[in-house]
């Protein structure tokens, strides 16, 4: 992130004038609290939580929690695998946050599921996953991606990896022999 100019003066991702996209899959075992994909600053424990996507309050909605004590509904919670793309535009003061729930487009849709302009200072130096185990809540997260563009975090590679040159043995082989590939 530093080589891309995305690190601010405090060493966090979030330099003014930059944009980051974060995508992930999330599947809770229930819609009620507590489960969340969390953004952190300075501490990966609860004191460092600055924002999140999930449910950290009563009810069964999925929310954007940013700033820390403000919850904005993204949509109804469920136990399906949900795909989220979070776009953060870092700027002086509070940053703009766009959340896309289950997008299917290979290009960024014109309208986000949720838009929070001036949501909070979203600069972060860690991410984590939370679930309130005491309440029986579990959550699975997978396919976490961070990038500079929509395509970085949503579009699979154009082609599968392939050998640039097929290796060939330099000698004949028989059982128990050593083969050298070049």
N, C-alpha and C positions, 0 to 999 in steps of 0.2 A: 504494500500500500504506500510505503514511503517513496518508492521509485516512481509512483504515479502521481505524487503530489497530494495524496489524500489524507496525510497525517497532519494534524494541527500542531500548534506550538506546545501543547501539553502531552504530545505523544499518542493522541487518540485518533481513530478514524473519524474524520469529520472536518477537514479543512474547508473554510468558507470558499464557495464557488465550485465545489465538487459535488458529484452525485454518486451514490452507491445503491446497488440493487442487491437484495438478499431474498433468496427463495428457499422454501423448505416444504416438506410434507409433514402433516400433523394428524394424529389419530388418537383422541382420548377414548377411554372406555366408558365415558358418560359425558353429558353436556354441562353438568353442574360443576362448580369450582372445586378444586383449584388445579389448573394446568396452564402452562404458558411456555412460549418461546421467548426468552428474555434477552434484552440488551442490557449490558452492565458497564459501569464506569468505576474504576478504582478498586473494586471488590467483587468477586464472583458470588458472594453470599447475598442474603437479602438486603443488607445495607447498600449494596452497589446497584440494585435494580433501578434502571431509569425509565424503561419502557418494556412493552411486551405485547404479544399476540396470543390470545387465549381467553380463559375465564378466571378472573381473580376477584370475583364478587358473587353475591347471591344472584340467582336466576340461571338461565341456561343459554345466554347469548355469548358469542365470541366477540371480544372487544379489543380495541387498540388501547393500551394503557400508556398514556403519555400526555402530560407529564405524569409522574409517578402516581398521583392520587386522582387522576381524571380518566374515566373509562368512556370510550365512544364505541357504540355498537357497530360491528362489521356485518353481522348476520346471526341467524339462529345457529346454536351449537348442535352438533350431532356426533355420532360415533363413526362416521365415514372417514376415509382418508381424504383430507383436504389439502389442496395445493395453494400456498400463499406466495405472493411476490410483494415485497415491501421496497418501495423506492423512497430514498431520503435525499432531499436537496438541501445541502448544508449551506448556510448563509449567515451573515452577522446576526446575532440575536437568535430567536427561535427558528427552528428548521421546519421545512414543509415535508409532510409524510403522506404517501399514497399507498394504499393497501389494495391489492387485487386478490380476490378469493376465487379459486378455481378457474383462472383464465385459461382459454384454449387457443388464443391467437399466437402466432409466431412473431408478431410485432406488438408493440405496446398499445393496448386499447386506448381510445381517446378519453374514456371515462373510467376512473378507478371505482372499485366497490366502496371505498372510503377515502376521502380527501380531508386532511387536517392541515391547513395552512397555518404556519407559525405555531405548531404543536408544542414544541419544547426544544431545548438544546439536546440534540440526539447524538452528539459525539460520544463514541463508545470505544472501549478497549477489550471487550469480552462479550461472548454470548453464552447462554446456558439454557437448560431445559428444566422446568419445574413441574412437580405434581405433588399434591397433598396426600401423602401416603396414609396418614392417619384416618383420612376419610375414604380410603379405598380407591382413590383416583389414581389411575396410571395413564401415561401418554407416551406414544411412540413418535419420534421425530426421525426423519431420514432425508437424504438428498439435499443437504444444506449446501447452498452455493452463494458466493459473494462475487460481484463483478461490477464493471463500469457501465454495462448496457443491458437492456432487456434480453438480448440474445445470449449474453454471457451466462445468464441464470435460468433460461427457459428452453433454449434450443439444443437438442442433442448434437454431438459432433456430426459433421457432414458424412464422414466415412469411418469405418472401423479401422483400427490400427492394422498395418500390414508391413511385411518385411520389405525394405527398400531393395534388398538384394537377397535372393534365396541362398542360404549357406550351402556349401558343397564340401564333401569330405575330400581331404588331400590324399587319401590312400584307401585301399580296399579294406573292408572290415570283415572280421569273422568273430565268432563267439569268443569273448574274453579279450579281444583286441582293444586298443585305444584308438579313437577316431578324433581327428583334429578338423574343426570346421573353420573355413575362412570365407 
